[in-house]
Amino acid sequence: MHRLIVLNLGKGDLQHGFPTAIAQFWESEELAPMQFIGSLPANPSLEALYRRWLLLYESLYANLAWRRTRNIHPEFEIDEDDSEVTNISHTEFAEVSQNLQIQLNRWLSTDSFLTIDRKLRTNLTPKDEIRLVIAAQDGNILKLPWCLWDFLSDYSQAEIALSPPEYARSLKTLNKAKKKVKILSILGNSSGIDTAQDQQILKQLPDSDITFLIEPTSQQLNEKLWQAEWDILFFAGHSSSQGKGCIQINSTETLTIDQLKYGLRTAISNGLKLAIFNSCDGLGLAQDLADLHLPQVIVMREPVPDKVAQEFLKHFLAAFAGGKSLYLSVREAREKLQGLETEFPCATWLPVICQNPAETPSNWWEWCGKKNKIKLLPNRRELRLILLCSLVNTLLIAGVRFLGLLSPVELFAFDMLVRSRISEKPDDRLLVVTVTPEDIQAQDLEPRFGSLSDTTLSKLLQKLEKHQPVAIGLDIYRDYPSRKPELAQQLQQSQRLIGICKRPDTNDDPTGTLPPPEIPQSQLGFSDFVQDFDGAVRRHLLFLTPSTSSRCTAAYSFSSRLALKYLYAKGIQREFTPDDNLKIGKKVFPSISDRTGGYQSIDASGSQVLLNYRAMSDPQNIAQRVTLNDIFSDKVNPKAIQNRIVLIGIADLSAGDYWSTPYGGGSANKIPGVLIHAHMVSQILSHVLDGRPLLWVWSGWVELGWIACWSLLGGFLAWRDRRLVIMGVTVLGSVIILSGICWILLNSGGWIPLVAPAIALLLTNGAVVVLLLSNKN
């Protein structure tokens, strides 16, 4: 969060103190400032200590190692015969510098000023970006090294700026949008210094349009100030603030700000935002420019060595053009000068911003027509926060999922995706003969135990056998012997017929159902379905270990028997893999485990695969359907029977053989069991013959990584833009994209988590928003 503090010390000085110090604190540009009042006592010793430090600094500056400086007045290079200070050492200068820092912070820690300090700290966090502007009428107080204030050590994103006590906005004309930052670079008298290095640094700037004036005349400089809309005015050369601030633009001409007043005023009106004087002793220049209401000036407060000036310029422009704010860029560049302080003591004290508080600082990217440079990655603190929230929420969701608490929601989402898949054509290898209530009622008065009398079933088998189907599946329980010898013979001798029995179920049917006694054991299949908690059939049971004590000893399911018979007729054999998975031809049917996809801790006994229903708007259209009456009336084309698998089953709600599927569980949406068997047969045939995929899932670790990725995304979305409306749109868009990915993969056979990553995304997004806002506040 960007904060602005203007500390106005008023009319006092160090000799008499500052009886009224007013700190105005802006939490945001939209809010009125808070105001805190304190005072600072007189401190003549601090002023004397600063003068002592300055004298020693200028003496060091006069040494041979410091000759290449950017001061305009050679007389400031103190001769040993004229100086009051001789034979000074770096140790002595370091001691005075340290004492100055101690005395400054001791003065700023007096009780009368601590009231301001404490109230400011109450409203700030160490993560805030703070512009701290010191305003005072006394120019000497602004010369103190305010960058040494301990306040800056506690707030790593704060930087000091200086200002006169009175300030106003400049009048600006309407500027055209620009795609490059326009810079007027004045390279003045380069005697004894290397301004060519400054020129090379400027040339490396991106998105910039730089005009270089190398040792121009005053007329040339003035004309350029009037001619264009400049963003930055840069000067490298010799300057001074002794008396009036002035710059030496060539070897013979020295100009004050007053001598450029009209051109500068026009440039400011046309959009000049920043002046950089990479030269010595620039506080006087900044003070004169403040009268023209220039938004920001960067100067060196004291004489500056050539190398220090160049290093500061290089680091500042790299940070500023890289997207950082002006204040953070100055602080970063200033602190990087610490590496030079062995050779150039107090180098970090020299750069300073002079700010017009009435103007709002802008950045490089706004100047070149870009609203803001896109920040690709969060900083380390933000990244740690996002990673921590993501990790916690991922583990939380994984734990809840592991306990099976998300299974109902995940299966609900799975069903929705199943219903929305791209439609497939009915399977033309199947024919389903349904026995309707009308068919049952139309039978003669012959006694019967089930839905079909012996006479009716015998007639049906004769009709079907005549047209040579590959297999006939009788999905009707007949746990009693036939009364008609003709039917008994048909059941015994038919090589195409597959009958059913039912395995015992400890919950619903502890005894099971016997098979038709006439049908051989090798032509029997169990009709059992595996139901989920909601009664829906989503899994396909292929085979079970035979049980000799069971009334139904069939090893293969009804659908498996029919499919295997059809495939055997095409020369395709079955076998088992070393993992005991069924392999038909080249296709393996891997059994699911107790934790598969959205399933957690299910009974995965036997060999089960996920049932990949044939995609269609109505699952009852899996294959061509005819009624018993249609067969007896010869309304069915013989080709619809020949070489096909014919399934016979009851389609009567009163019979109870109706089941819930992903397509619905209500009475209107349930489908007859014979049609679910048709879907299962079609799944086997389509996988072996057509390459249609079985439903597959990821391993638990891959699913965990998938959830973690979406959790991370939720955190990054919260970091990217904390505006609720925009964030809501991006989060909603992310959930839609997640759903789209799951839908696309499901059409290709992949069932990947949808609900768990969506919840993780939302949880992490909310957590990061709350934590980031709390850190800012």
N, C-alpha and C positions, 0 to 999 in steps of 0.2 A: 504494500500500500504506500502511495506517495504522500508524504507529509511536508508541510511548509511551516517553518518557525522563523519569525522575524523578531530578533532581540534588539530593541531600540534603547540605547543607553542615554539618549537625550543630550543635554548640554554640558554635562560634567567633564572632568578630566582627572588624571591620576593625582594631581596635586590637591584637589578639593573633593574628590569622590564623585559618585553618580547617584544622587539622592533618589532618582526615579528611573528604574529600569523596568521596561514593559516588554513582556514576551507575548506575542500573538501567535496562536497555534491553530493551523488549518488542518483538520482531519481529511478534508476533501475540498475540491474547488466549489462544490455545490453548497457547502455549509458555511455559515458565518463563523468567524474565528473565535476560539476561546482566548481569554486574556488573563495573564498572571502578572502581578506587580511585585517588585522587590527593589533592592538597592545594592550598591557596591561602595565600600568605604574608600577613602583616600589611600593611596599607596605610592608615595613619592619614591620609595626604595625600588619598586618595580620599574618605574620609569628610568631611574638611574642605572639599574642593572641592564635594562635594554640598551641604553646608550653605551654602556661599557661593552656589551656584546657587539653592538654595531661597530664600535671603534676597532675591536679585535678582528671582526669579520673583514672590515675594509683593509686592515693591515695584512691579513692573510691574502686578501684579494690583490694586494700590491706586490706579492711575492712573484718570483719568476714563473713558478708553476701555474700562476693564475693570469698571466699577461693576456692570454687570448680570451678576453671578456668583451661584453657587448655594451660597455659604458661609453657614453658620448664624450665625457670629459676626461682627457688624459691626466688632468691635475689630480683626479681622485686616486691615481696610482701613486700611493704615498711614497715619497722619498724618505729614506732612513734618516736623513739629516733633519727633516721637517717634522717627522712624526713624533708624537708623544709616546708612542709605543714602539719599542724596539725589541728585537730578539724574542718575539713571542713564540710559544710552542703550541702544537696541536693539543697537548694535554691541558694546558691552561685554557685554551679556547673551549675544549670539551667540558671543563669544569664550570665555566661561566654559562655555557649553553644549558647544562643540566640544572644549574641553579635558577636560570631564567624559567625553565619549564616547571620546576618545583614551586617557585614563587608565584607564577601565573596561576597554577592550579590551586595553590593555597588561598590566593585572593578570591578565586571563583568558588571556593568552598566556605566562604564566610556565611554566618547564619542568615544574614539579611538577604543573601542571594540564593541560598539553598532552598528557600521556599519556591522559587521559580524552577530550580533544577528538579526538585522532587515532583512537582506537579507535572512537569513535562514528562518525566520518566513514568509517571502513573499512566499516561495516555499513549505511551510508545511501547513498541516491542523491538527486540534486537534485530528483527527481520525487516523492519520498516526502512524504506528509502527516504532519507530526510534531507531536505534543503534547509540549512541553518544559516540565516542571513544576519550578520552583525551590522547594525546601523548606529552611527554616532556622528555628532557634529565635530568633535575633536578629531582631526586627522591623525594625531599621534597615537591614539588608542587603536586605530585600525592598523597601524604598523606592527603591532604586537603579533607574534606567531600564534594566532588563534588555533592553528592546526594541532597544537600541542595540548589542547584542552582534553582532559580525561574523558569527557563526554563522547568524543569521537572513538575512543578505544572501546567503549561499551556498545557502540552502534556502528557496526562495520560498513553499513551502507549510508552513512551520513557524511556530508562534506560542508565545509564552511564557505560562505561567500561574504563579501563586504559591500556596504551600501551607505550612501549619505542618508541623513535623517529624512529628507524630503525627496519624493520621487513621484513621477507621473508617467502615464502612457504616452507614447509618441503618436502623432497623427500619421496614418498610413494610407496610401492609395491602394486600390484593388489590384492585386498582383495576379498575373496569369499563372496557370499551373505549369510546373517545370518538371522535367524528367531527370535533370542533373543539378547538383549543387554548384552554384556559381561563386567562384572564389576570385577575389582580386588580391594577388600576392605581390607585395612590394618588397623587393630585395634591395635594401639601402646600401650605404657605404659599407663595403666589406673589408676595410682596412684592418688587418690583424685577426680577422675571423673568417669562417668558412660558411658563407650563406648558400653556396652551391649545394651543400649537404641538405639544407632546408628545402631547396628546390627539388632535389631528388625524392625526398620524403613525400612532398606534396604530389608529385607526379604519380605516385603509386596509389593514390586515393581512387576508390571505385565511384562510379556514378557522379563524376565531377567535371566541371568545365572551368579550367583555371586560366586566368590571364596573368602573365608574369610581367611586372615592370621592374627592370633591373637598373638600379641607380637612376630613376627617372628625374626629370625636372619637376618643379612644383606645378608648372602649367600642364604637363602630361598627366600628372597624378590627379589634378583637379578635374581635368576633362574626363578621365575614366570614372571618377566618382559620380559624375553627372550622367554618364552615358548609359549605364546598364542597371539591371536589378540584381544587386549583389546579395548573397547570403552571408558570406564570410569576408572580412577584411583581415588580411594577414600581413604582418610586418616582421622582417628579420633584418637586423642591423644594429646600429648604435642608438641608444636612447638614454634619457635621464629625466628625473623629476626634481632636480635641483632648481628651485625657483618655479618656473613654469615647466610642465611636461612637454618634452620636445623629442623629435626623431630626426635623425640625419639621413636624408633620402639619397644623397650622393656626397661626394667628397667636399663639396662647397656649400651645399644648402642644408639648413636646419629649419624645420617647421614645427610650430606649435599647433595644438588642436584648434585654437582660435583662427589660425591662418587657413585652416581647411574646413571651417565651420559650415559654410553654406553647402559645400559639396557633400560633407558628411551628413548634414541634415536631410539633404535630398536622398542620399543613399539609404538612410534610416527610414525615411518616408516610403521608399520604394521596396522596403523589405529587408534591409541589412539587420541581421539578427545577432551576429557575433563578431567581435574583433579580438584577434590574438596578436599580442605584442611579445614576440619571442626575443626579447631584448631586455636590457638592464633597467632596474629602478622604475617600474612602470605604474606605480600607484598614482602619481600625479597625472599621467595620461588618462587613467581610468576615471579619476575624479572630474577631469574636464569633459570626458565623454558622457559622464552621468548627467551633466547639464543639458545634453542633447537627447537624453532619454533613450540611449542605446540599450537594448535588452540585456546583453551580457558582454563582458570583457574578460579575457584571461591575460594576466600580466605576471611578471616576476617582481616580487616585492623589493628585492635588493639586486645589486650587481650579480650577474649570472655568468658562469664560465660557459664557453662555447659548447663544450661537450655535454654539459648538463642541459642546456637549451635544446640541443638536437635530440637527446635521448627522451626528454619530456615530450617534445613534439611527435616523435615517432610513436611512443606508447599511447599518447592521448588520441591521436588521429586513428590509430588501429582500433582502439576501444570504441570511440565515438562513431566512426564509420561502420563498425561492426554491429551497431544497434543499441549500445548502452547509452544511458542518459548522459548529459553533459557533466553532471555532478559526479556520477560514479566513474566516468571516464577520467576526469581530472584527478579524483582520489587514487584511482588505480595507477595512473601515470606518475603521480607524485610519489606514491609509496614505492614504485619500482626504482625510483632514483636512489633508494637506500643503498643499493649496490655500489653507488659511486661515492658514498660519504667517507670512505677511507681516504680518498684523494681529495674530495670536495666536501668538507664538513657542512652539515645543515642544508644539503641540497634539497631535501624533502620539504624544507620550510619555504622555498622560494615561490613555486607556482600558487596563484590564488585567483579565485573567481570574483569579479566585481559585478554584482547583480542588481538590476532594476526590479525590485519586488512587485512592481505594478504589472510586469510582463510575465507571462507563463512560459517557462522554457519548453522548447520543442526539440525534436531530435533530427538526426541526419536523414532518416527515412522519410520523414514528413517533408523535409526540404527538397528531396528529389522526387516528390510526387507519390511516394508510397506511404500509406497510412502508418504502417509499422512493419518492420522486418519480422517475418514469421519466425517465432522461436520454436525450433524443432524439438528441443529436449528441455526438460525441467532442470533446475539446478540440483546440486547434490542433496540438499535438505528436502526439496520437493520430491526428488526421485526416491529417497529413502522412505518418505511418507507414503508414496504411491505403492512401493514394493511391499512395505509392511502391511498396509491395508489389504492389498491384494492377497498376500500370503495368508493373513488371518481369515479373510472371507473365503478363500479357496478351501482352506482346511475345514472351516466351519461347514460349508456347503457339502464338502466331500464326506464329512462325518455324518451329517443329517441324511445324506443320500445312502451312505453305507448301512444305516439303520433301517432303510426302506421307507422312510417318511416321505420321500419325494416320489415314490413309485406310482401312486395314484395319479399325480399331476403329470408325470412323465408319460404314462400310458395314455392319458387323455390327450396330450399334445401329439403323441404318436398316432392316435386314431384320427385326429384332425388332418395330419399330413397324409395319412393313408387315403383318406376320402378325397383329398385334393390332387392326387397324382394324375399324370397324363393317362388318358384312357387307352386300354389295349383292346384288341379284337377278341371275341369269344374264342375259346379253344375248339377247333373243328375236329379234334380227335375224340371228342366226347359226345355222347347223347344221353340226356337225362329223361327217364320215363317217370313221371310223377303220378302217384295214385291219389286222386282228389276225392273229397267227400262224395261227389257225384258218381265217381267210379265205384266207390265202395257200395253206395246205395243201389247201383245198377246191377249188382251181381244177383244171381238166382238165389233161391231160398235154401241152398245147400248149407248145412251146418258148417261153421268155421270157428277156429280159435283166434285167429288174428284178423288182419285187415283184408287179406285175400284168401279166398277159398281154394282148396286144392285144384278144383276144376279151372278156376280163373288163372291161377299161377301156371298150371300146366299149359293152358292155351297160350299164355303170354310167352312162355319159354319156347314153345313151338314156333310161334310167329317170329321171334327174334333169331332163333337158331337157323331158320330157313335162309336168312340174309347174311349169314356168316360174319358176325361181329368177332373181333379178336378176343374180347372178354365181356362177360356179363356179371355185373356186381349186384347182388341181391341185398340191399340195405333194409331188410325186414327180418325181425327176429322170428325164427321157427324152431322153438325148443321142444318140439313134439313131432312124433313120426307122422308121415303122410298117410291118409286113409285111402288114397287112390294109388293103386299099383303103378299106373302110368307115370304119375308124378314122381313116385319113389325111384322108378327106373331112370327118369330124366335127371334127377338130382344125383344119382349115383354115377351115371355114365357121362354126363356132360363134362368135357374138358375145358369148356369156356367159363363155367359158372364158378363164381367166388361167393361164399356165404359168410355170415358174420356170427360172432358171439361177443359176449361182454365180460371183460375181466372184473373181478370183485373190486369194490370201492368201499373202504372202511367207513366212509362218511355217509354215502348215499345208497350204496347197493352192496352190502357185505357178502352177498352170495354170488352175484354175477348172473349171466344168462347163458344157458347151454346153446351150442350150435345146432343147426339142423342135423339130425342123426345120420341122414343119408349121404351128406356131402363129405368127401374124404378130408382127412386132417390137412393134407397139403394144399387144399383149396379153401382154407378158412383164414379169415383175418379178424382181429378184434376191432370193434367199432368205437372204442373209447376215445373221447376227446379230453384234452387237458384244458381246464378252465382256470382263468385268473380270478382274483378276489371278487371282481365285479361280474363274474359269470361269462365273460367274453372268451372266445376261442382265438388265441393269438399264436399258439404254438402247435406244431405238427409232430405227433408221436409216430416214429417210424417203426420201431420194434421194441419188444420187451423180453427179458429173460423168461423163458417158459417156466410155468409153475405146475408141477404134476398134481398138486392138491387142488388146483383151481378148476372150476367148472368150464372155464375157457382156457385152453392150453395153447392157443394160437400165438406164435412168436412174432408175426408181422401184423401190422395194421391192415385194415381193409384197403385203404388207399395204396399202401405199399404193394400188397398182393396184386392189385389190378395193374399198377404201373409196371411192376416187374414182369407180369405176364405179357403185357404189350411190348415191352422192350426185348424180352426173350424172343418174341416172334421176329424181331428185327436183328437177332443175332447178338444182342448186347447182354453180357453176363454181369452178375453181381459178385462182389467179394468184400472182404473186410481188411482194413488197413491195420498196421501194428497198434494203432491207438484205438482199435475196435470201432472205428467209424465205417459206416456203410459206403462202399464205393461201387458205383454203377457205370460201367464203361470207364471213361476217363474222369468222371465227375465224383468228387468226394462230398459226402454229406456230414460235415463235422458237427458233433453233438454240442449243444450249449451247456454251460456250467450253471451253477446255482446263482452266479452273479453275471448277468449278461445284459448289457445295455441298461434299460430302465428297470430291469428285474434285479432284486436283491434278496438273497436267501430263499429262493424258490426250490421246489422239489423238482430236480432235473433228472430223476431216475429214468432208466431206459435210454433210448436214443431219441432226443428231441431236437428239432430245428425250429427256427422262427418261421411262422406261416406267412409267406409272401403272397397275400391274396392277389389274384389277377385284377389289375386296376380297371375299374369301370364305375360308372355312376350308380349302378344297381348291381350288387354282387350276385343277384339271382340270375343274371344274364351270362354266367360263366360259360355256358354252352347251350346248344340248341335244346329246347325243352318240348316234350310232347306228353300228352296224357295217355292213360291206359286206353281210353276210348278211341284216341287217335290211332293207336296201334291196331285195335280190333276192327276199326273202320277202314283200315288200309289207307289212311290219309298221310302216312309217312313214306317218303321216298326211300326205297330200299337202299339207295346209296348213302343215306343218312345213318344207316345201321352197319353196312358192310365195312369191315376193317376198322371199326371203331370200338371204343369201350362204352358199353351201355350200362348206366347205373339206374337201378330201380329203387324208388323210395317213396315214403308216404309224405304227402303235402297236405296235412290236415292238422289244424291247430289243436283239435281235441285229442290228437294222438300224443301230443307233448314233445315231439321230436323237432323242436324249434330252438335255435341257439342265437345268443348274442355274438356279435362280431365287432370289429373296429368301425363298421358302418352304422352301428346303433344297437341299443339294447332294449328299446321299447318293444311292445308287442307288434307294432306296425313295422319295425325294422328287423326283427329276428328272421332268420331264414331256416329252411328245412335242413336237417342233418345231411341228407343226401347231397345237397348242394355244397356243403362244407367239404364233404368227401370229394366232390368234383374239383373243388379248388385245390385240395391236397394232391389228388392225382395229377392235375394240371401242373402243379409246382414241380413234381418229380419229372414228368415228361419234358416240360419246358426247359428245365435245367440241363437235363442230359442231352436232349436233341437240339434245342435252340440256343443253348448258352445263356438262357435267362438266369440272372443271378439269384442265389438265395439271399435272404437278408443277413448281412454281416454287421458286426459291431467291432469297436476298437477294444484293445486291452484296457484294463483299469488304469494303468499308468498314462496311456495316451489320452484317455478321457479326462484324467486329472490335469494333464497339461493343457487340454482344450479348455477346460473350465478356468484354469489360471490365466490363459491368454485373454479371455473375455473379461475376467476380473481386472486384469491390467488395463485393458482398454477403457473400462469404466473409470478407473483412476485417472488415466490420461485425458479423457474427455472432461472430467471435473477440473483438472489442472488447466486445460487449454482455454476454456471460457466458462466463467462462473455466472454468467447472466442466465437466469433461470429459463427464460423462454428459448434461447438458443440452445442451451444445454438440453432442455427437454426434447427439442427437435432432433438433436444429434443422438441422444440416447434412444429415442423412438426409432430413428433411422437405423441405429446399430442393431436393435432387436429385430427389426424387419430384415436386415441383411443376414443376421444369424438364422432367422426362420427360413429365409430363402436358400441359404447354404444347406440347411438340414433337408429342405424339400428337394433340392437338386440331387443331393446324395441319396435320398430315399428312392427317388426314381431310378437310381442306378444300383439300388440294393443296400445302401448304407444307412443304418440307424445310429445316428450320433446324438449325443446329449443336446437338448434344446432348453429345457426348463432350468437345469442346474447352472449353465453358463449365463442365462438371462438373469437369474436371481443374483449370481455373483457380480455381474456387471452393475446391476442396480445398487446392490449393497455397497460395493467399493466406491461407486460414483458418489453416493450419498455420504459415505464416511469421509472421503477425501474433501468434499465440499465443506462439510462441517469443520473438519480439522484445519483446513486452510483458512477459513473465515475466522476461526477462533485464534489461530496464530497471528492473523493480521490485526485482530482487535485486542 
